[in-house]
Amino acid sequence: MDEKQKFKKINKKDLPIFYRLILKIPLLSLGSFSGLFWAIFVPIFIVLNFFLDLFIMVYFSFPINLALTFVIPVLIFILFMRVMLERMINWWNSFIVSGYTQRELSKVINEYVSLIKNKRKAKT
């Protein structure tokens, strides 16, 4: 690949304003807890939001109830977009720009077969 076709690293300062604004939203660093957060807590919040929306639709009058109903889903969507944008930038910079490791399939298969043989020997 020549110099003109080389992929460029994504810098946050070079992104359009919309993406820079999304990335400025503060986000807690969840670490290994992030999978649990997205798999369990967010769906629970969405289900509980349904019941909260029913209450809001009945309790408040017309223009206010629609505005209040859309607040929580919009906030969850913005949070989701921020996380996905950051993950996409990190993925692009680490895999696409730095490049994938080129490996031959026959070497990978031979390594895998030898690994399986070593595990079988260790069991016996």
C-alpha positions in Angstrom: 0.0 0.0 0.0 1.5 3.3 -1.0 1.4 6.5 1.1 -1.7 8.0 -0.6 -3.8 4.9 0.3 -2.6 4.6 3.9 -5.3 4.9 6.5 -5.1 7.8 8.9 -5.5 7.8 12.6 -8.7 9.4 13.9 -8.0 12.4 16.1 -10.8 13.8 18.2 -10.0 17.3 17.3 -10.4 16.6 13.6 -13.9 15.2 14.0 -17.0 17.2 13.1 -18.6 19.3 15.8 -21.5 16.9 16.4 -19.1 14.1 17.3 -16.9 16.3 19.4 -19.9 17.4 21.4 -20.9 13.8 21.9 -17.4 12.9 23.1 -17.5 15.8 25.6 -20.3 14.1 27.6 -18.9 12.8 30.8 -18.9 9.1 31.2 -17.9 7.0 34.2 -15.1 4.5 33.6 -16.8 1.2 34.3 -13.9 -1.0 33.5 -14.8 -4.7 33.6 -18.3 -3.7 34.9 -19.3 -2.2 31.5 -20.5 -5.5 30.1 -22.8 -6.1 33.1 -24.0 -2.5 32.9 -25.0 -2.8 29.2 -26.4 -6.4 29.4 -28.4 -6.1 32.7 -28.8 -2.6 34.0 -29.7 -0.7 30.8 -32.5 -3.2 29.8 -33.9 -3.0 33.3 -33.9 0.8 33.1 -35.7 0.6 29.8 -38.4 -1.7 31.2 -38.8 0.5 34.2 -38.9 3.5 31.9 -42.0 2.0 30.3 -43.9 2.1 33.6 -42.7 5.6 34.3 -43.9 6.7 30.9 -47.3 5.3 31.6 -47.5 7.2 34.8 -46.3 10.4 33.1 -48.8 10.1 30.3 -51.7 9.8 32.7 -50.6 12.2 35.4 -49.4 15.3 33.4 -51.3 17.3 30.7 -50.7 17.0 27.0 -47.6 19.1 26.0 -45.7 18.3 29.2 -46.3 14.6 29.2 -44.8 14.1 25.7 -41.7 16.0 26.6 -41.2 14.1 29.8 -41.8 10.8 28.1 -39.0 11.3 25.7 -36.4 12.5 28.2 -35.1 9.1 29.5 -34.9 7.3 26.1 -33.1 10.3 24.5 -30.6 10.3 27.4 -30.0 6.6 27.1 -29.5 6.9 23.3 -27.0 9.8 23.7 -25.1 7.7 26.3 -25.1 4.7 23.9 -23.9 6.9 21.0 -21.0 8.2 23.1 -19.8 4.8 24.1 -20.2 3.4 20.6 -18.3 6.4 19.1 -15.4 6.0 21.5 -15.2 2.3 20.9 -15.3 2.8 17.1 -12.4 5.4 17.3 -10.4 3.1 19.5 -11.0 0.1 17.2 -10.1 2.1 14.1 -6.9 3.5 15.6 -5.7 0.1 17.0 -6.7 -2.3 14.2 -7.1 -0.5 11.0 -4.3 2.1 11.3 -1.8 -0.1 12.9 -2.8 -3.0 10.6 -3.8 -6.5 11.2 -1.2 -9.2 11.6 -0.8 -11.1 8.4 -0.8 -14.9 9.1 -1.0 -17.9 6.8 -3.9 -20.2 7.5 -1.7 -23.3 7.4 0.5 -21.9 10.2 -2.5 -21.1 12.3 -3.9 -24.6 11.9 -0.6 -26.2 12.7 -0.3 -24.1 15.9 -3.9 -25.0 16.9 -3.3 -28.8 16.3 -0.1 -28.7 18.3 -1.9 -26.9 21.1 -4.6 -29.5 21.2 -2.0 -32.3 21.3 -0.2 -30.6 24.1 -3.4 -30.3 26.1 -4.2 -34.0 25.5 -0.7 -35.0 26.7 -1.1 -32.9 29.8 -4.5 -34.6 30.6 -3.0 -38.1 30.4 
